[in-house]
Amino acid sequence: MKIISMIPARYSASRFPGKLMQDLGGKTVILRTYEATIATNLFDDVFVVTDSDIIYNEIVSHGGKALMSKKEHDCGSDRIAEAVENLDIDVVINVQGDEPFTDKESLNKLIEVFKNDPDKEVDLATLMVEIKDEDEINNPNTVKVVLDQSNFALYFSRSPIPYPRDKSAGAKYYKHKGVYAFRKQAILDFYKLPMKSLEASEKLEQLRYLEYGKRIKMVETDVQGVEIDTPEDLDRARKLWK
């Protein structure tokens, strides 16, 4: 089974433009993420895929591998699909460019999902972490997921799901971490399917898979890390790096 990692990287992020080129302990965020992914030794190859000459040059100038997107893309999955279409691979893992604390244990759990799925029932797998802080549960920037009994995703939302009408019911809340592992065919299918209303409403690309009947296996991790979406996140990351 050939497994690679792709790190989609846009320069003009809506909430924090240029965040991937910000300094984190003497190196840029995107270079830190790339090096952390390489350091896991889990992949046959690792690429940054970008629409930005600045990011492309940052990776290549430090001896890394980067690909330039040929088309404009609305989301990271589309960018990866274009990049892997003609590659001889089985599984591609999407590591977010703004997660420099990506860890080996969590990525290995995703890989194990496919190694233990001989009947190919899983189209993609992704990470989640339990959250208990009410502010985080209610924060629309924190994407929540609800599951069936086999840990397949039922729905993702920026809203608090499940709604706590009965707080004594003991429902758990899970935050979705945007690290995905795809079978190659699943991501190529995604690339060709039009966006539908749920994805358009919530602005969550994973809902396209659910709307078209794909099965998303959720894998729990206890590694929180720091996703750099805002300048405040970058401050937290710098403190954590020290």
C-alpha positions in Angstrom: 0.0 0.0 0.0 1.5 3.3 -1.1 0.7 6.2 1.3 1.7 9.8 0.8 1.0 13.1 2.5 -0.2 16.3 0.8 -0.2 19.6 2.6 -2.5 22.1 0.9 -1.3 25.6 1.4 -3.0 28.9 0.5 -1.4 32.2 1.1 -4.6 34.3 1.2 -6.4 32.7 4.1 -9.6 34.7 4.8 -9.3 35.0 8.6 -5.5 35.4 8.8 -3.9 36.2 5.4 -0.3 35.1 5.1 -0.5 33.0 8.3 1.6 30.1 6.8 4.5 32.5 6.3 4.5 33.8 9.9 7.5 33.0 12.1 7.3 30.2 14.5 10.5 29.6 16.5 12.8 30.8 13.7 11.0 29.1 10.8 7.7 29.7 8.9 4.6 27.9 10.0 4.3 26.0 6.7 8.0 24.8 6.9 7.4 23.7 10.5 4.4 21.7 9.3 6.2 20.2 6.4 9.2 19.2 8.6 7.0 17.7 11.3 5.2 15.6 8.6 8.5 14.3 7.2 9.8 13.5 10.6 7.0 11.0 11.3 8.7 8.6 8.7 5.2 7.3 7.9 5.0 8.3 4.3 6.4 7.2 1.0 6.5 10.9 0.0 5.4 14.3 1.3 4.4 17.4 -0.8 3.2 20.9 -0.2 0.6 21.8 -2.9 -0.1 25.5 -3.3 -1.3 28.3 -5.5 1.3 30.7 -4.1 4.8 31.3 -5.5 5.8 32.6 -2.0 4.9 29.3 -0.3 6.3 27.2 -3.2 9.7 28.9 -3.0 9.7 28.7 0.8 9.5 24.9 0.7 11.8 24.3 -2.4 14.5 26.7 -1.1 14.7 24.6 2.0 15.1 21.3 0.1 11.5 20.3 0.3 9.0 19.1 -2.3 6.2 21.4 -3.5 3.7 21.3 -6.4 1.9 24.3 -7.9 -1.8 24.0 -8.5 -2.8 24.4 -12.2 -6.4 25.6 -11.4 -8.1 27.8 -8.9 -9.7 25.7 -6.0 -12.2 26.4 -3.3 -10.9 23.9 -0.8 -7.9 21.8 0.1 -9.4 18.5 -1.0 -9.9 19.9 -4.6 -6.3 21.0 -4.6 -5.1 17.6 -3.5 -7.3 15.8 -6.0 -5.7 17.7 -8.9 -2.3 16.9 -7.6 -2.8 13.1 -7.0 -4.9 12.4 -10.1 -1.9 10.9 -12.1 0.1 9.6 -9.2 0.3 5.8 -8.5 -0.8 5.8 -4.9 -3.4 4.1 -2.7 -4.0 6.5 0.2 -3.3 10.2 0.6 -3.3 12.0 3.9 -4.1 15.7 4.0 -2.1 17.4 6.7 -3.3 21.0 7.2 -0.6 23.6 6.6 -1.5 25.5 9.7 -0.9 22.6 12.1 2.8 22.5 12.9 2.2 20.3 15.9 1.0 17.4 13.8 2.1 14.2 15.6 3.1 10.7 14.5 0.8 8.8 16.8 -2.4 10.4 15.4 -1.3 10.0 11.7 -0.4 6.4 12.3 -3.9 5.8 13.7 -5.4 7.0 10.4 -3.1 4.8 8.4 -4.1 1.7 10.5 -7.7 2.3 9.5 -6.9 1.4 5.9 -4.6 -1.4 6.7 -7.4 -3.0 8.8 -10.0 -2.5 6.1 -9.6 -5.3 3.6 -13.1 -4.9 2.2 -12.6 -1.2 1.6 -15.6 -0.1 3.5 -13.9 3.2 4.6 -13.7 6.0 2.0 -11.9 8.3 4.2 -10.8 8.7 7.8 -10.2 11.8 9.9 -9.3 12.8 13.5 -11.4 14.1 16.4 -10.7 15.1 20.0 -13.2 15.2 22.9 -13.9 18.7 24.1 -15.5 19.8 27.4 -15.1 23.6 27.5 -18.5 25.2 26.8 -16.9 28.2 25.0 -15.2 25.9 22.6 -18.3 23.8 22.1 -20.3 26.9 21.2 -17.5 28.5 19.1 -18.5 28.4 15.4 -14.8 28.1 14.5 -14.7 24.8 16.3 -16.2 22.2 14.0 -18.1 19.5 15.9 -19.0 15.9 14.8 -21.6 13.4 15.9 -21.1 9.6 15.3 -22.9 6.3 14.9 -22.0 3.3 17.1 -19.2 2.3 14.8 -17.5 5.7 14.9 -18.6 6.7 11.4 -19.5 10.4 11.1 -23.2 11.2 10.9 -22.8 15.0 10.6 -20.4 17.9 11.1 -21.4 21.4 12.2 -20.2 24.7 13.4 -23.2 24.6 15.8 -23.1 22.7 19.1 -24.2 19.1 18.2 -25.9 17.4 19.8 -28.0 20.3 21.2 -28.0 19.9 25.0 -31.8 19.9 25.7 -31.2 17.3 28.4 -27.8 18.0 30.0 -28.1 14.9 32.1 -28.0 12.6 29.0 -24.2 12.4 29.1 -23.6 13.3 25.5 -20.0 13.8 24.5 -18.7 16.6 22.2 -16.0 16.0 19.7 -14.0 18.6 17.8 -13.1 17.7 14.3 -9.4 18.0 13.5 -8.8 18.7 9.8 -6.4 15.9 9.1 -7.9 13.6 6.5 -6.9 10.3 5.0 -8.5 9.4 1.6 -8.6 6.5 -0.6 -7.4 7.9 -4.0 -10.8 7.1 -5.7 -12.7 8.8 -2.9 -10.9 12.1 -3.3 -11.2 11.9 -7.1 -14.9 11.4 -6.8 -15.1 14.4 -4.5 -13.3 16.5 -7.1 -15.9 15.8 -9.7 -19.0 16.1 -7.6 -20.7 19.6 -7.3 -21.1 21.3 -3.9 -24.6 20.8 -2.4 -26.6 22.8 0.1 -25.2 21.5 3.4 -21.6 22.1 2.4 -22.5 25.6 1.0 -24.4 26.5 4.2 -21.8 25.4 6.8 -18.7 26.0 4.6 -17.5 22.5 5.6 -16.1 20.4 2.7 -16.5 17.1 4.6 -20.3 17.5 4.3 -20.0 16.9 0.5 -18.8 13.4 1.2 -21.7 12.7 3.5 -24.3 14.2 1.2 -23.1 11.8 -1.6 -23.1 8.7 0.7 -19.3 8.4 1.4 -18.3 6.8 4.7 -16.1 8.8 7.0 -14.4 6.9 9.8 -13.7 9.0 12.9 -10.5 8.3 14.8 -10.1 9.7 18.3 -6.9 11.3 19.5 -6.1 13.1 22.7 -3.5 15.4 21.0 -5.0 18.9 20.9 -2.2 20.8 19.2 -2.7 24.3 17.9 -4.5 25.1 14.6 -3.4 28.6 13.5 -6.5 30.3 12.3 -6.0 33.7 14.0 -3.2 35.9 15.3 -4.2 34.8 18.8 -3.6 31.2 17.8 -0.2 32.1 16.5 0.7 33.6 19.9 -0.4 30.4 21.6 1.7 28.4 19.2 4.8 30.5 19.8 4.4 30.0 23.6 3.9 26.3 23.2 6.9 26.0 20.8 9.1 27.5 23.5 
